[in-house]
Amino acid sequence: MADEGLRPIVVKRIKKTAGGHHGGAWKIAYADFVTAMMAFFLLMWLLGSTTKGDLNGISQFFQTPLKVAMSGGSGSGDSSSVIQGGGTDLSRRTGQVKRGEMTPENKTYDLRAAKAMVEKAEGERLKALKAKMEATIEANPLLKKYKNQLLLDFTSEGLRIQIVDEKNRPMFELARAELQPYTREILHVIAIVLNDVPNRIGLSGHTDSTPYMSDAGYSNWELSADRANASRRELIMGGLSDAKIMRVVGLASAAHLDKADPFNPINRRISIIVMNKKTEEAVMRDSAAIEVDAEPVAAAQVAQAAAGTALAPSAAAAPAPAAAARAQ
């Protein structure tokens, strides 16, 4: 028992120490991972928002990266891309063509497309003019009264406005080129509307098949030309610019409106053509096949607006002095 009291007491002390510093290598690895993920998602976003054409250009660039850079090629000197090599120049907008790549076929296509756009715009302008003329007829008491004698339609030459005779209500004095008072007023209203468009104007006079009896050689040819010329003068008095008049013709009975009845009063008329660009160019080239009222008329007689004289048919004699004086 006494020995047990003298037994030494052993105290075990465990020293607790914190772990040592492991370094920052894991941060670098994590940063690389985050950067890679950001680049991946950015690439996915770019691929999703890039057009198919641009993707094809990128693909071709990586397939032939030095082809154009080393050997050059058509249009290579005109490229504005900072990336040298094959593929499509992505800095250009869709539809652009390098100067070196322009071919005759491309030029022809561009000209045709531009011409089609011009013709379409001109057609829309003529349609708007027709609608305006119809609205003017409805709004004007005088024109509305003669609505059935005012015919509007389209021909290959442009917009055609026809002033036709009716039984017991002619637009001219019988067998003369003198306009009725209401015809003058109608032409004055039409002149104001026509002055709002840049198109040139052509006039043609028509008669029915009733022969004109005259010992002086004055016929329906001279009468129709004189009536067209009288209408020209009245349009100018109504405010139409003289420079807009491009053609005045007298067609006699060569182009009836009612072919079934050549003596129908409706065949006695004045046609006003608001010319399209194609017709203007044909007149400027002195085309021998000008269509009048949408029909080729080989016997058309051209009345010179400046001099006020009418050209007689080739097989007929020159107009008599009295006829020439009447055309003034």
C-alpha positions in Angstrom: 0.0 0.0 0.0 2.9 2.3 0.9 4.4 1.6 -2.5 1.3 2.6 -4.3 1.4 6.0 -2.7 4.8 6.6 -4.1 4.0 5.8 -7.8 5.0 8.7 -10.0 2.2 10.5 -11.8 2.9 10.9 -15.6 1.1 13.8 -17.4 0.8 13.5 -21.1 0.3 16.9 -22.9 -0.8 16.9 -26.5 0.3 19.9 -28.4 -2.3 21.1 -30.9 -0.8 23.0 -33.8 -2.7 24.5 -36.8 -2.0 23.1 -40.2 0.7 24.8 -42.3 0.1 27.1 -45.3 -0.9 25.1 -48.4 -0.3 27.9 -50.9 -2.7 29.5 -53.6 -2.3 27.0 -56.5 -6.0 26.0 -56.2 -7.0 29.6 -56.9 -5.1 29.6 -60.2 -6.8 26.3 -61.2 -10.2 27.6 -60.3 -9.7 30.8 -62.2 -8.6 28.9 -65.3 -11.8 26.8 -65.0 -14.0 29.8 -64.7 -12.3 31.5 -67.6 -12.7 28.4 -69.8 -16.4 28.2 -68.9 -16.9 31.8 -69.7 -15.2 31.4 -73.0 -17.3 28.3 -73.8 -20.6 30.1 -73.1 -19.5 33.1 -75.0 -18.7 30.9 -78.0 -22.1 29.2 -77.7 -23.8 32.7 -77.7 -21.8 33.9 -80.7 -22.6 30.7 -82.7 -26.2 31.1 -81.9 -26.4 34.8 -83.0 -24.2 34.5 -86.1 -25.8 34.2 -89.6 -25.3 31.1 -91.7 -23.3 33.1 -94.3 -20.9 34.3 -91.6 -20.5 30.8 -90.3 -19.6 29.5 -93.7 -17.1 32.3 -94.1 -15.4 31.4 -90.8 -15.4 27.7 -91.8 -13.8 28.5 -95.1 -11.2 30.7 -93.4 -10.0 27.9 -91.2 -10.0 25.5 -94.1 -7.8 27.6 -96.4 -6.2 30.3 -94.1 -3.3 31.2 -96.4 -4.8 30.6 -99.9 -5.7 34.2 -100.7 -3.1 35.8 -98.4 -0.2 34.1 -100.3 -1.5 34.1 -103.9 -4.0 37.0 -103.9 -7.0 36.7 -106.1 -10.1 38.4 -107.6 -11.0 41.3 -105.4 -8.4 40.6 -102.7 -6.9 44.0 -103.0 -10.3 45.5 -102.3 -10.9 43.6 -99.1 -11.3 45.6 -95.9 -11.1 42.7 -93.6 -8.3 42.6 -90.9 -8.2 38.8 -91.3 -5.9 37.7 -94.1 -6.8 34.5 -95.8 -9.6 32.7 -97.5 -13.3 32.8 -96.8 -15.8 35.6 -96.9 -15.0 39.2 -95.9 -17.2 39.4 -92.8 -16.8 43.1 -92.5 -19.1 43.6 -95.5 -22.8 43.7 -95.4 -24.9 41.1 -97.2 -25.3 41.9 -100.9 -22.1 43.9 -101.2 -19.8 42.8 -104.1 -16.1 43.5 -104.3 -15.0 45.6 -107.3 -12.9 42.8 -108.6 -15.8 40.4 -108.4 -18.3 42.5 -110.6 -19.1 40.6 -113.7 -21.1 41.6 -116.8 -23.9 39.3 -115.6 -24.0 41.1 -112.3 -24.1 44.5 -114.0 -27.0 43.3 -116.3 -28.9 42.0 -113.4 -28.4 45.3 -111.4 -29.6 47.4 -114.4 -32.7 45.2 -114.9 -33.5 45.4 -111.2 -33.1 49.2 -111.2 -35.3 49.5 -114.3 -38.0 47.3 -112.7 -38.0 49.5 -109.6 -38.3 52.7 -111.7 -41.2 51.2 -113.8 -43.0 50.1 -110.6 -42.7 53.5 -109.0 -43.9 55.1 -112.3 -46.9 52.7 -112.4 -47.8 53.6 -108.8 -47.6 57.3 -109.7 -50.0 56.8 -112.7 -52.4 54.9 -110.6 -52.4 57.7 -108.1 -53.0 60.2 -110.9 -56.0 58.1 -112.1 -57.5 58.0 -108.6 -57.0 61.8 -108.3 -58.6 62.4 -111.6 -61.6 60.2 -110.7 -62.0 62.1 -107.4 -61.8 65.4 -109.3 -64.6 64.3 -111.6 -66.8 63.4 -108.7 -66.1 66.6 -106.8 -66.4 69.0 -109.8 -70.1 69.6 -110.8 -69.2 70.3 -114.4 -67.0 67.2 -114.8 -69.5 65.0 -113.0 -72.2 66.2 -115.4 -70.1 64.8 -118.3 -68.8 61.8 -116.4 -70.0 59.4 -119.0 -68.0 61.2 -121.7 -64.7 61.1 -119.7 -63.0 57.7 -120.0 -59.9 56.8 -118.0 -57.9 53.6 -118.6 -54.3 52.4 -119.0 -52.5 51.5 -122.2 -49.0 50.4 -123.0 -48.2 54.1 -123.3 -49.4 55.2 -119.9 -52.6 56.7 -118.5 -55.2 57.6 -121.2 -57.9 60.2 -120.7 -60.5 60.3 -123.4 -63.1 63.0 -124.0 -65.7 61.5 -126.3 -68.8 62.7 -128.0 -72.3 61.7 -127.2 -75.4 61.9 -129.3 -76.8 65.5 -129.1 -73.8 66.5 -126.9 -70.6 66.9 -129.0 -67.4 68.2 -127.7 -66.7 70.2 -130.9 -68.8 72.1 -133.3 -70.0 70.0 -136.1 -67.3 69.3 -138.7 -65.1 72.0 -137.2 -62.2 72.2 -134.8 -63.9 74.8 -132.5 -64.4 73.5 -128.9 -67.7 73.8 -127.1 -67.6 76.1 -124.0 -68.0 73.2 -121.6 -65.2 71.3 -123.4 -62.9 74.3 -122.7 -63.8 74.2 -119.0 -63.2 70.4 -118.9 -59.7 70.8 -120.4 -58.9 73.6 -118.0 -59.6 71.3 -115.0 -57.7 68.4 -116.5 -54.7 70.8 -117.2 -54.4 71.6 -113.5 -54.3 67.9 -112.5 -51.8 67.0 -115.2 -49.4 69.7 -114.2 -48.8 68.0 -110.8 -47.0 65.0 -112.4 -43.6 65.1 -114.3 -44.8 62.9 -117.1 -44.9 64.3 -120.7 -48.3 64.5 -122.5 -49.4 63.3 -125.9 -52.7 64.2 -127.7 -54.5 62.5 -130.5 -57.6 63.5 -132.4 -60.1 61.0 -133.8 -63.2 61.2 -136.0 -65.8 58.6 -137.0 -66.1 57.2 -140.5 -68.4 59.9 -141.9 -66.4 61.4 -144.9 -65.6 65.0 -144.7 -66.9 66.7 -147.8 -64.6 69.5 -149.0 -63.5 70.7 -152.4 -60.3 72.1 -150.9 -58.8 68.7 -150.0 -59.6 69.2 -146.3 -60.4 65.7 -144.9 -60.9 63.9 -141.6 -57.1 63.8 -141.3 -56.8 67.6 -141.1 -59.9 67.8 -139.0 -58.7 65.3 -136.4 -55.2 67.0 -136.3 -56.8 70.5 -135.9 -59.0 69.2 -133.0 -56.0 67.7 -131.2 -54.1 71.0 -131.7 -57.0 73.0 -130.5 -57.2 70.8 -127.4 -53.4 71.4 -126.9 -53.9 75.2 -126.9 -56.8 75.0 -124.5 -54.8 72.8 -122.0 -52.0 75.4 -122.1 -54.5 78.2 -121.5 -55.8 76.1 -118.5 -52.3 76.2 -116.9 -50.5 73.2 -118.4 -46.8 73.8 -119.1 -46.2 74.0 -122.9 -42.9 72.0 -122.3 -44.9 69.0 -121.1 -46.5 68.6 -124.5 -44.5 66.0 -126.4 -46.8 64.7 -129.2 -49.9 65.9 -131.1 -51.4 63.6 -133.8 -54.4 63.4 -135.9 -55.7 59.9 -136.7 -59.0 60.5 -138.5 -61.0 57.3 -138.4 -58.0 55.0 -138.3 -58.4 53.9 -134.7 -62.1 53.6 -133.7 -63.1 53.2 -130.1 -66.2 51.3 -131.2 -65.0 49.1 -134.0 -68.4 47.4 -134.4 -70.0 50.7 -135.3 -67.6 53.1 -137.1 -70.3 55.8 -137.2 -70.9 55.8 -133.4 -70.4 59.3 -131.9 -68.1 57.8 -129.3 -65.5 57.5 -132.0 -65.2 61.3 -132.3 -62.9 62.0 -129.4 -59.7 63.5 -128.0 -57.3 61.2 -126.3 -54.8 62.6 -123.8 -51.9 60.3 -122.9 -49.9 60.7 -119.8 -46.8 59.0 -121.1 -44.7 56.5 -119.2 -40.9 56.7 -119.5 -40.8 53.9 -122.2 -43.1 55.9 -124.5 -41.2 59.1 -123.9 -37.9 57.4 -124.9 -39.6 55.9 -128.0 -40.8 59.4 -129.1 -37.3 60.8 -128.5 -35.8 58.1 -130.7 -38.3 59.0 -133.5 -39.5 55.4 -133.4 -41.3 54.3 -136.5 -43.6 52.0 -134.5 -45.1 54.3 -131.9 -48.3 53.0 -130.5 -51.2 55.4 -130.3 -54.1 54.5 -128.0 -52.5 51.1 -127.4 -52.8 50.2 -131.2 -50.1 50.4 -133.8 -51.4 52.8 -136.5 -49.3 52.8 -139.6 -51.2 55.8 -141.1 -50.8 58.1 -138.0 -50.3 61.7 -139.0 -48.1 63.8 -136.7 -49.3 67.3 -136.1 -46.5 69.7 -135.2 -47.5 71.5 -132.1 -45.1 74.4 -132.5 -46.2 75.2 -136.1 -49.7 73.9 -135.7 -49.7 72.2 -139.1 -50.7 68.6 -139.9 -48.7 66.1 -142.0 -50.9 64.6 -144.7 -50.7 60.8 -145.6 -47.9 59.9 -147.9 -50.3 58.9 -150.7 -52.2 62.2 -150.4 -51.5 65.7 -151.5 -50.1 68.3 -149.2 -52.6 70.2 -147.1 -54.3 73.1 -148.7 -53.4 76.6 -147.5 -56.9 77.0 -146.0 -56.4 73.8 -143.9 -53.0 75.0 -142.7 -54.4 78.3 -141.6 -57.2 76.6 -139.7 -54.8 74.6 -137.7 -53.2 77.6 -136.2 
